[in-house]
Amino acid sequence: MLTAIFTGLRASELRGLRWADVDLKRNELHVRQRADYYRVMGALKSGAAERTIPLAPMLVNTLREWKLACPKGELPNGIGRIESHANIVNRGFIPAQIATGVITTNGKAKYTGLHSLRHFYASRCINRRVDGGLELPLKVVQARLGHASVQMTADCYGHLFPRGDDAQN
């Protein structure tokens, strides 16, 4: 879950990660492939989707601990196989939300899909530093999200960028 939160990977990219894609010495993650719905590794969505994402120190430490604790294998999950999307959502994402109180009024998980974590990451990249964000320029956010064009990033997340007439507190 932390990798999804702090990298903004698409669910298919997250499921396609191998330990060879995680450079814990340089604090970066390389997105090189994806796993489809049928658990088959394949090419990324576009050429822009192949990218390197810097890792937050907390995530690096967590991944170091997990690498030591998890069974030896090419994939960084607990069983050495491509994890199903439904399993990640139903056994990881939804219970984590319920446990932390991110729920609807009827007690169900507020978010049903991993894509909401991608939106969280985009928001974190865009938000001002004084508000806890990274305050990255649009072009950098585009590269981190693996969008083919800056227009795609602006269309999806433009509303999060401060307007020129916003007061800077």
C-alpha positions as CSV (number, residue, x, y, z in Angstrom):
1,M,0.0,0.0,0.0
2,L,2.8,2.4,0.8
3,T,4.4,1.9,-2.6
4,A,1.1,2.8,-4.2
5,I,0.6,5.8,-2.0
6,F,4.1,7.3,-2.4
7,T,4.7,6.5,-6.1
8,G,1.4,7.0,-7.9
9,L,1.8,3.9,-9.9
10,R,-1.1,2.5,-11.9
11,A,-2.4,-0.8,-10.4
12,S,-1.0,-2.7,-13.3
13,E,2.4,-1.1,-12.9
14,L,2.4,-1.8,-9.2
15,R,1.6,-5.5,-9.9
16,G,4.4,-5.6,-12.5
17,L,7.1,-4.5,-10.1
18,R,10.2,-6.7,-9.6
19,W,12.9,-6.3,-7.0
20,A,15.2,-5.5,-10.0
21,D,13.1,-2.4,-10.5
22,V,13.7,-1.1,-7.0
23,D,17.0,0.6,-6.4
24,L,17.3,1.1,-2.6
25,K,20.8,2.6,-2.9
26,R,19.7,5.4,-5.2
27,N,16.2,5.7,-3.6
28,E,14.4,5.2,-6.9
29,L,11.9,2.9,-8.5
30,H,12.0,2.1,-12.2
31,V,8.7,1.4,-14.0
32,R,9.5,-0.9,-16.9
33,Q,6.5,-3.3,-17.3
34,R,3.0,-4.0,-16.1
35,A,0.9,-7.0,-15.2
36,D,-2.5,-7.3,-16.9
37,Y,-5.7,-8.5,-15.4
38,Y,-4.8,-12.1,-16.3
39,R,-1.4,-11.8,-14.4
40,V,0.6,-11.7,-17.6
41,M,3.6,-9.3,-17.7
42,G,3.7,-7.0,-20.7
43,A,4.5,-3.6,-22.1
44,L,3.5,-0.4,-20.4
45,K,0.6,1.7,-21.5
46,S,2.8,4.2,-23.4
47,G,6.4,5.1,-24.0
48,A,6.0,7.9,-21.3
49,A,4.9,5.3,-18.8
50,E,8.5,4.0,-18.6
51,R,10.0,6.2,-15.9
52,T,12.0,6.5,-12.8
53,I,10.3,7.7,-9.6
54,P,12.2,9.0,-6.6
55,L,11.4,7.2,-3.3
56,A,10.6,8.9,0.0
57,P,13.0,7.8,2.8
58,M,10.2,6.2,4.8
59,L,9.3,4.1,1.8
60,V,12.9,3.1,1.2
61,N,13.2,2.0,4.8
62,T,9.9,0.0,4.6
63,L,11.0,-1.7,1.4
64,R,14.4,-2.6,2.8
65,E,12.7,-4.3,5.8
66,W,10.2,-6.0,3.5
67,K,13.0,-7.3,1.2
68,L,14.7,-8.9,4.2
69,A,11.4,-10.4,5.5
70,C,9.7,-11.6,2.4
71,P,10.3,-15.0,0.7
72,K,13.1,-14.8,-1.8
73,G,11.8,-14.3,-5.3
74,E,11.7,-11.9,-8.2
75,L,8.5,-10.2,-7.2
76,P,8.2,-8.1,-4.0
77,N,5.0,-9.7,-2.8
78,G,4.8,-12.5,-0.2
79,I,4.3,-15.4,-2.5
80,G,6.7,-14.7,-5.4
81,R,3.8,-14.5,-8.0
82,I,1.9,-11.7,-9.6
83,E,-0.8,-10.6,-7.1
84,S,-4.3,-10.4,-8.4
85,H,-5.8,-6.9,-8.4
86,A,-8.9,-8.1,-6.5
87,N,-6.7,-9.6,-3.8
88,I,-4.8,-6.3,-3.3
89,V,-8.1,-4.4,-3.0
90,N,-10.1,-6.9,-0.9
91,R,-7.3,-8.1,1.4
92,G,-5.2,-4.9,1.6
93,F,-6.8,-1.7,0.5
94,I,-10.3,-2.0,1.9
95,P,-9.3,-3.5,5.3
96,A,-6.6,-0.7,5.7
97,Q,-9.3,2.0,5.1
98,I,-11.7,0.4,7.6
99,A,-9.0,0.0,10.2
100,T,-8.0,3.7,9.9
101,G,-11.5,5.0,9.8
102,V,-11.6,6.0,6.1
103,I,-15.2,4.9,5.8
104,T,-18.6,6.0,4.5
105,T,-21.5,6.6,6.9
106,N,-22.5,3.0,6.6
107,G,-19.1,1.7,7.7
108,K,-17.8,0.6,4.3
109,A,-14.5,1.6,2.8
110,K,-14.7,5.0,1.3
111,Y,-12.6,4.2,-1.8
112,T,-13.1,1.0,-3.8
113,G,-10.2,1.1,-6.2
114,L,-6.4,1.6,-6.1
115,H,-6.7,4.5,-8.6
116,S,-7.6,6.7,-5.7
117,L,-4.1,6.3,-4.3
118,R,-2.7,7.5,-7.7
119,H,-4.9,10.6,-7.3
120,F,-3.6,11.1,-3.7
121,Y,0.0,11.0,-5.0
122,A,-0.8,13.5,-7.8
123,S,-2.4,15.8,-5.2
124,R,0.7,15.5,-3.0
125,C,3.0,16.3,-5.9
126,I,1.0,19.4,-6.8
127,N,0.0,20.8,-3.4
128,R,2.1,23.7,-1.9
129,R,4.9,22.8,0.6
130,V,3.2,24.9,3.3
131,D,0.2,22.5,2.9
132,G,2.3,19.4,3.1
133,G,2.8,18.9,-0.6
134,L,5.9,18.7,-2.8
135,E,4.9,21.8,-5.0
136,L,6.2,20.2,-8.2
137,P,5.9,21.9,-11.6
138,L,3.3,20.5,-14.0
139,K,6.0,18.9,-16.3
140,V,7.5,17.0,-13.4
141,V,4.1,15.8,-12.2
142,Q,3.5,14.6,-15.8
143,A,6.8,12.6,-15.8
144,R,6.2,11.1,-12.4
145,L,2.7,9.9,-13.4
146,G,3.9,8.6,-16.7
147,H,1.4,10.6,-18.8
148,A,2.1,10.9,-22.5
149,S,1.4,14.6,-22.5
150,V,1.4,17.5,-20.2
151,Q,-2.1,18.2,-21.5
152,M,-3.3,14.9,-20.0
153,T,-1.9,15.9,-16.6
154,A,-3.4,19.3,-16.8
155,D,-6.8,17.9,-17.8
156,C,-6.9,15.4,-14.9
157,Y,-5.2,17.5,-12.2
158,G,-5.2,21.1,-13.3
159,H,-7.8,22.0,-10.7
160,L,-5.3,21.2,-8.0
161,F,-2.7,23.7,-9.1
162,P,-2.9,27.1,-7.5
163,R,-4.4,29.8,-9.7
164,G,-2.4,32.9,-10.4
165,D,-4.9,35.0,-8.4
166,D,-4.8,32.6,-5.3
167,A,-3.6,34.3,-2.2
168,Q,-0.3,32.8,-1.0
169,N,-0.6,32.5,2.8
